[in-house]
Amino acid sequence: MITRRQLLGAGVAGAASLAATSFGLTGCGKDDAKSGSATEAELSVTWWGNPLRNEETNQALAAYHKANPGVTLKPIPGEWGTYWDKFATQVAGHNAPDVIQMANTYLAQYSAGGALLDLGQYADTSKFAAGTVDVGKVDGELTGITMGVGSCGVMVNPKVFSAAGVDLPDDKTWTWDQYHEISKELTAKSPKGTYGSQGAFAVLGALNPLQAWLRQHGKDLFTADRKLGFDTLDLVPYFEYWMKFTKDNSVPPASAISEEQSTNFDQAPFVKGKLGIAWYATNQLSALTEAAGTELKMLRFPSVAGQAAQRKSWLVPTMLWSASARTKNPEAVGKFVNWWVNSTECGGFIQDERGMPPNTEVATSIKPKLDAAGKAVIDFLTTSESELGDTPAQVPPGGSSLESVVIRHATDILFGKASVRDGSQALVDEASSQLQS
């Protein structure tokens, strides 16, 4: 049986979508909608997801139509694998849906192309938590309203630590060097085949530790002018750091790290209790906990100075609502998006399925309904708010391929096919060439 948590863990690569049913559709075409009216309109709403997300989204759409009977909502669910090709075709044909579930990796691309509406004049973000509004801005325009946020966390398995007789780290004071030493100690004191840390620099999610490292060294993945935010000299010490883990067995051998790149979520070494520490997004804690069948804890990632306030953490929109710049009903779109992100009624349907709600009142209202892991995520994000650094620059056009580029060249370094310096240079060259000017 597929549970709610497992579906959350599946992320954007969800299962087949539910059949769409229009809420309030009576046979009228889009041209029959009253242009510019917030109370009389037909809106098409598209998103990617899985059966759980489709069910909860349809419940929310039905509730909105019931409260706003003059607004017809036409749901268009999809799957991640085909969603973006279809959307690109729709944009090119000038028939994109009115309301669009957007990924931050594509927000700048479609904003720069003029395909998205500036929602700044329609959206009320006055009750949004710090750091959750700017993640949707491109060149000063609010073209994405975040539906949920998450961050990067370090997950630990207390059972692995306890079995090895190693104390959990103090995540407010630990450094990158201490992270290495703890990982080394865990491996040494654990049964054969159990390791201190995940080889996080060369697996899915590899951008998380890289971005944490770069931000603490005054850089980032990208710059505001849509260029690569780091160079070879920034990468060399980063990969040298991780290669120390491989040399003293603080992480699994190269072959096992490479194998993890294609391992199913519920079969990952961390889930199977073979790792003490792993890097994951905060919104994966529930799914990880259920898959592991044991309590897991989420910690702050380490810092250079050993001070949590200098971690330069950041928030990531799990997904955003955007709108077509060609919509005939911007007022209706704005009213719908406002209801979605600011209504406790909508929050009751969606809960944390799309991440922690950006509206603090909505987040507070759903917390009692969440499981222990869901509550822990909200607590983690709210208590670490003061540790946020500057909002990262948007992923520029062509930048969505960066993770695959990083993993490929990190793997070459891992297997000794390239030196740290040569692999770093090749990574920078390829990543830079992918960016569209």
N, C-alpha and C positions, 0 to 999 in steps of 0.2 A: 504493500500500500504506500502510495506517495503521500508524505505528510507535508504540512505547511512549511516546516523548517527545511525539508529537503528541496522543496521548490524554490525557497529563498536562496538556498545554496547554489541552485542551478543557474542563478543569475539570468543573464540575457540569453543564454542558450537553452531556453525552455522548451517544453513539449508543444505538441500541436495546439493551435488556438481553437477556441470555441467558435461556433457559428455566430455571425453577427446578427443582431436584431435591432432595427431602428426603434428608438423610443420616441413615439409620437408621430411617426411617419404615416401620412395618410394618402400618399400617392403624388404629392406635389413635387415638382422638380426644384432644383436649387434656385433657378431664376425666379421662382414664385415667392421666395423669401423676401421680406421687407428689408431692403438695404438700409444698413446703419442702425437698425433697431436692436436694443438690448433685450427686448421682451418678445419680439416676433422674428424668428430666424430659424433657418435650418443649418446646422453645423455638422460637418463631418469630423470625426475624432479618430485619430490613428495612433496605435502604440504597438510595441513588440512585447512579447511576454510568454506566459505559460498558462495552463488551465486555471491555476489559482488566481493569477493576476487578471485574467480575462473575466473570471466570475466576479471578483471584487470590483473591477472597473465597471462592469455592466450594472452591478447593484448601485454604484454611485451615480452612473448616468441616469438610471431609472428614477432615483431619488431626486436628482436635479430637475428632470422633466416634470415630475409630479409637482414640484414646487414652482416650476416655471412652464406651465402647459403650452405656452406659445412658442417655446423653443424646442425644435426637433433635433435630436442628437442621433447621428448615424455612426455607429461604432464600426471601425475598420481595424480589427486586431491582426497582428502579423507575427512573424518569427524573425529573430535576429538575422538568420542566415540569408534571407531574401529581402528584408525590410529596406535596406539602404539602396539596393539596386532599383527597387520599385519606386522609392522616394525620389531618387535622382531622375528617373524617367518622368515622374509626375511634375517635378519642378521644371524640367526642360519643356514639358508640354503645357506649362502654365495652368495646371489643374491639380496643384497640391491640396491636400486636405486643409480644412480651416484650422484645426487644432492638431498639433504634431508633438508626439513624444520624441524628445531630442536627446542625443548623447553629447556630453561635453567635448568628445573627440571630433564631432562634426559641427559644433555650434559656430565656430569662427568661419569655417568654410562656407556654410550657407548664409551666414550673416554678411560676409564680405561680398557674396554674390548678389546681395539684395533680395534674397528669397524670403527673409523673415521680417516680421513686423516688430517695430519697437513697441514693447508692451509697457514702457515706463509711464505713459500717460493713463494707462488703464489699470495697472496693478497696484494693490496696496501691500507694501512690504514693511509697514511700520512695526509689526510685531514679529518680524523675522529675527532669528538669532544672529549674533555677530558672525560675519564671514559668509553668510548664506545668500546675500543679494549680489555681491560683485562677481560671484562665480558665473552669473548669467549675463554679464556685460561684455560687449564686444565694441571697441572703439567708442565707448561712452553710451552706447544704446543697450537697453535691457531687452535683448532678443530671446532670452531664456529665463523662465521662472522655475527655480528648482522645486521639485516635488519632494525630494528627500536628500539627505546628506549623509555622508559617511566620512571616514578618515582612514589612515593607515595605522594599524596596530601590530604589536608583536604578541602572538598567542603562545601561551606556555601550558604544558601538561603537568599539573602538580604531582601526578602519580610517578612520572619519570624522575622528577626532582627528588621526591621522597624515597624512591627505591634506591637512588644513587647517594642518598644522604647529603644532598646539596640544597642549600637554602634558595628560595626564590629571590630574584634580585629586587632591590629597591628601585622601582622604575622612575622615581623622581630624582635619583642621584647617579644612576649607572652610566658609564661611559662606553664608547665603542670598544676600547681595550678590555674593559671588564666583561663586556658581552662575549668577546673572544675567549677570555680566560674561563668564564663560566661554561661555555660550550665545550671547551677542551676538558674541563673537569668532569662534566656530565658523561662524555664519551668514555673517559678513563674508568669511571666508576659504575658504568652500566654494562649489562650483558652484551655479548658480541652481537652486532647488528643493530644496536641502538646508538644513536648519535646525539650530540648536544644540540646541533642546530641544522636547520634546513639550508641547503645551498641556494639561498634566496636570490643570489645575483644572477642565476642562470636558469630560472624556472618561471612559469607563468606568474605574473605579479612582480617581475624583476624591476619594474620602474619604481616600486615603493621604496626599497632600501636605497636605490640610486638617488631618487629625488630627496630623500631625507638627508643623505650625505651631502649632496650638492648644496642644498639650502643652508645647511650649517657651515658651509664653506663659502658662502656669499654668491652662489650661482643657483641655477634652476634648470629645468628641462628645456624651457623655451624663453625667449625674450618677448617684450611687448611689441616689438617690431617684426614679429613672426620669424625669428631666426633661432638656430640652435643655441641653447643657453650655456653650453659648456664646450670645452675643447679637449684635446688629447692630454694636456697637462693636468686637467681636472680628473680625468679617468684613471691615469696611471696609479696614483696612490690608492684609489678606490679598489681597483682590481688587485693590487698588491696586498691590500688588507685582506680581501677574501681568499687569496691564494694561501695565506698563512693558515686559514682554516683547513684547506685541503691537505696541506703538508703535515699537519699534526692530527689529522682525523677528527677535527671538530665538526666536520660535516661528512656525509656519506661519500663514497668514492665517486669519481667522475661518471662512471657507467650508471650508477643509481640516480645521480642528479639528472642525467640526460633522460633516463627512463621516466622520471617524475613529470617531465614536460608533457607526456601523453597519457598519464595515469588519470583514471576517473577520480572525481572529487572524493568519493567515499572510500577509495582505495589508497589515498595518498599516505605516505609514510607517517606524517604527523597524526592523521586520523587513526592509524593503526597502532599508535603508541610507540613508534620507532624513533621519534624525535622529541627532544625536550622543548625546542623553540622553533617557531615558524612565523613567517610574515604573511598576514592576510588583511583584507579590508575589514573594518569593524562590523559591517552588516553581515559578515559571514559567520559570526560567532554562534548564532543559533543553529545553523546547519552543521557547523563543525562539531558542536556539542552533541547533537543528536547522532551524527554519524559515528562519533568516537565512543558514544555510550558512557561517557564519564565527564566529570566537571573539567572545564578548561577555563583559563583565566586570560584576560586581555590586559596587556601592559603597554605603557608608553615605550616607544622606541628610544634607544640610547641617544645621548648627546655628546658633543665633543668636550664640553666643560663639566659634564656631570650635573647640570642644572636643568630641570624640566622646563623652566621658563625660557631657556635658550634653545629648545628643540626646533623651533621654527616649523611647527606642525601646520597642517593645512586641511581644509575641508574639500571634499570632492562631491559634486552633485551626482547622485546615483543615476538620475535622469531629470530632464527638465520639460516643462511645457513651453513650446514655441507656437507661433501662429504664422500662417502664410501671409506674406505682404500683399497678396492679391485677394484676401478674403473680402467678401462684400459686407461682412458684418463684424467689423472690429469691436464695436461696443458689446455685442453679444459674446464674442470671444473673451473679451476682457472680464465681463461679469462671470462667465463660467470659470475661467482660470482663478479669479479671485475667490470664488466659492470653494474651489477644489483645495487651494492651499491655506485658506483662512477659516474654513468651516469645521467645527468639531463633529458635525454630522458626517461629513465626508471622511474625516479622520477615523471615525468609528468603523467605516467600511474598509478602508485601506490599511489602517494601523501602520506598522513599520515595513510593509511589503516592499515599498520603494525607498526604504531608508528612513532615518529620523526626520519627521516633518520639520520644515524650517521655521514654521510659526511656533513660538514657544508655548502658547496656550494650547494649541492642538497637541503638541508633544506631551504636555502635562496631562491632557485629557485621556490620551491613549495608554499611558504608562501602566495604570492598574490592570489593563487587559492583556498585557504582554507576559510572556514567560520570563523566567529568571534571566536568561541570556539577553532577551530584548531589553529588559530593564537595565541590565548592566551596560549595554551599549549607550542608552540615553544618559545614564549617569557618567559614563566615561567621556562622552562628547561635551556634556555641560560642564563638568568639573575641570576639563582641560581647555576650556575656552580661552583663558588668559595666556595659554602657551602657543596660540596661533601666530604665525608669521604673516608676511604679506601674502595677499591672494595671488596664487600662481597665474602667469600669463595663460591665455587660452591656447589650446592646442591648435596650431596653425594648419592651414590646408596642407595635406601631405604628412602631417605629424602623427597621424593615427597608426602609422607603421613602426613607430619608434620601438615599441616593446619587442616586436619580432626581430628587429635589427639588433637590439641589445642582447637578446637571448642567443642569437646566432653567433655573434662575435665573442660573447662571454663563454660560450661552449667551446669555441676554437681555442681560447686561452686556457680553459679548464683542461682540455685534452692535450695541450702542448702543441697544437697545430700552429699557433701564433704566439709570439712573446707578448707580454703585457703591453709593451709600447706599440708594437706593430698592430696588435688586435685593437687597441684603443684608437689608433689612427684610422684604421679601416672602418671602425664603427662610426667615428665622427664624419669621415668622408661620405659613407653611404647615407647616414642619417641626414646630413646637410643636403645631399643631392635629391632626397625625397621631398624636401620642402618646396612648395610652390611660391614663387615670388609674386 
